[in-house]
Amino acid sequence: MKILFSYLAASLVATTLFTACNNNKTLPYYGERHAETVKDANGKETIDTVYQQIPEWSFLNQDSVVTTNKVTDGKVYVADFFFTSCTSICPIMHRNLLPVYQKFKDNPNVMFLSHTIDFKYDVPSKLKKYAEKLGVDGPKWQFLYGTKDQVYPLAEKSYLVAVGQDSTSKDGYIHQGYLVLVDQNRHVRGAYDGTKPEQVAQMEKDIQLLLAEKK
C-alpha cells in the first residue's frame, strides 16, 4: 500500500509540472503504457502508445440495478472510493464534489461513480439512503456496491487508489481521498485530493478540457 501512495504522490507532482509546462493544456495519462505497432488504411506501420484503461465492470447501484461500464463508456467521469459510515474524509470529499455534480447535472457526457469499500454493510439500500441524504437523485451519480474481490483490485490496479480494511482504524477501513478523472476512452487522466477545494476546482476545469478532446 505504501507503494501505491508513493506512486500517486509522484504522479500528482508530475502532473503539476506537466500542466505548468504544457501550453496546449493537454492532461497526462496515468498508469502503465506500452508501444504497439499499428497499420493505417494504406498498410503503413507506425508505433503507437497504448495506455492503461479501466476494465469492464459490473456492480449493483443504489437502486439495486445491475450497472456496468456501458453507462460511462464514451463519457467523461469522476470516480472515488468511500464508505457510508466513514467519519473522516468521505463526507468532506462528497460535499466538495456535490457542486461539481450540480454544475454538470444536465450534461449527458459527464457522470460520477462512487464505489463503496464496505462490502459488509453498504448494501444498495444503505447507498440509496446515503445518496438521498447527500442530495443526489437520478442516474447521473451512481453509488456502486460489489464484493471485496471485485472492488479492491479495481481501486488499486486500475484507478491507482489504495483501499483496505484496517482493524486499527476508527472506522475499520482506510482509503485515499482521491477523485479520479477518467476520459471517454476509460483512461485515467487526473487524480485530485477531494478534501481540498482548490484541487476539486481544478478538476472541474479539467473536466471541460476532456469534454473538448476528440474521442
DOFI-661868 format. One line per 3 residues: number of its first residue (from 0); for each residue z, x, y of C-alpha. Coordinates in steps of 0.5 Angstrom, whole numbers. Layout:
! DOFI-661868
NUM> Z:X:Y; ...
***
This chain:
! DOFI-661868
0> 0:0:0; 1:6:5; -6:8:4
3> -8:1:6; -4:1:12; -7:8:14
6> -14:6:12; -13:0:17; -10:4:23
9> -15:10:22; -21:4:22; -18:1:28
12> -18:8:32; -25:9:30; -27:2:32
15> -24:3:39; -27:10:40; -34:7:37
18> -34:1:42; -32:5:48; -38:10:47
21> -43:4:45; -47:2:51; -50:-4:46
24> -43:-7:44; -45:-7:37; -39:-8:33
27> -38:-3:27; -38:-5:20; -31:-4:16
30> -31:-2:8; -35:2:3; -42:3:4
33> -48:7:1; -55:9:2; -60:5:-2
36> -68:6:-3; -72:-1:-1; -79:-2:0
39> -82:-6:5; -88:-11:4; -93:-5:4
42> -89:-2:-1; -87:4:3; -80:6:1
45> -74:7:6; -67:9:6; -62:3:8
48> -55:3:9; -52:-3:4; -45:-5:7
51> -39:-8:3; -39:-15:3; -33:-21:2
54> -35:-23:-5; -36:-30:-7; -29:-34:-8
57> -27:-41:-9; -20:-44:-7; -16:-51:-6
60> -16:-52:1; -10:-56:5; -14:-63:3
63> -13:-61:-5; -21:-60:-5; -24:-54:-8
66> -27:-50:-3; -32:-44:-4; -35:-39:1
69> -41:-43:2; -37:-46:8; -37:-40:11
72> -44:-37:9; -49:-36:15; -43:-37:20
75> -38:-32:24; -31:-33:21; -24:-30:22
78> -19:-30:16; -12:-28:15; -6:-28:10
81> 0:-31:11; 5:-36:8; 8:-42:11
84> 16:-40:10; 14:-34:14; 20:-33:20
87> 17:-26:22; 9:-25:24; 6:-31:22
90> 8:-36:27; 6:-31:32; -1:-30:29
93> -3:-37:29; 0:-39:36; -4:-34:38
96> -10:-36:34; -10:-43:36; -13:-42:43
99> -19:-39:40; -20:-44:34; -20:-49:40
102> -25:-46:44; -30:-45:38; -28:-52:35
105> -34:-55:37; -39:-49:35; -41:-50:28
108> -43:-43:27; -35:-41:27; -30:-42:22
111> -23:-40:21; -19:-38:14; -12:-37:13
114> -10:-35:5; -3:-36:3; 0:-31:-1
117> 6:-35:-3; 3:-38:-10; 9:-41:-12
120> 11:-45:-6; 5:-46:-2; 1:-51:-6
123> -4:-55:-2; 1:-61:1; 5:-55:4
126> -1:-52:7; -3:-59:10; 4:-60:13
129> 3:-53:16; -4:-55:19; -1:-61:22
132> 5:-58:25; 0:-53:28; -4:-58:31
135> -10:-57:26; -15:-62:23; -21:-63:20
138> -25:-57:16; -26:-52:22; -20:-48:20
141> -19:-48:12; -12:-46:9; -13:-44:2
144> -9:-44:-4; -10:-39:-10; -7:-35:-15
147> -4:-28:-14; -9:-25:-18; -14:-29:-14
150> -12:-28:-7; -8:-21:-7; -14:-17:-10
153> -19:-20:-5; -14:-19:1; -13:-11:-1
156> -20:-9:-4; -25:-14:1; -21:-16:7
159> -17:-9:7; -11:-12:9; -4:-10:5
162> 0:-16:2; 5:-16:-3; 12:-19:-6
165> 18:-15:-4; 25:-17:-6; 28:-13:0
168> 24:-17:5; 28:-23:8; 22:-28:6
171> 20:-25:0; 13:-22:2; 10:-17:6
174> 3:-17:9; 0:-15:15; -2:-19:21
177> -9:-17:22; -14:-23:24; -20:-20:20
180> -27:-22:23; -33:-23:19; -40:-24:20
183> -46:-28:18; -47:-24:12; -40:-23:10
186> -39:-16:13; -32:-14:16; -34:-13:23
189> -27:-12:26; -19:-13:25; -14:-15:30
192> -7:-15:31; -5:-22:31; 1:-21:34
195> -2:-18:40; -5:-23:45; -10:-17:48
198> -12:-16:41; -14:-23:40; -17:-24:47
201> -22:-18:45; -23:-22:38; -25:-28:42
204> -30:-23:46; -33:-20:39; -34:-27:36
207> -39:-28:42; -42:-21:40; -43:-23:33
210> -46:-30:35; -51:-27:39; -53:-22:33
213> -59:-23:29; -57:-25:22
***
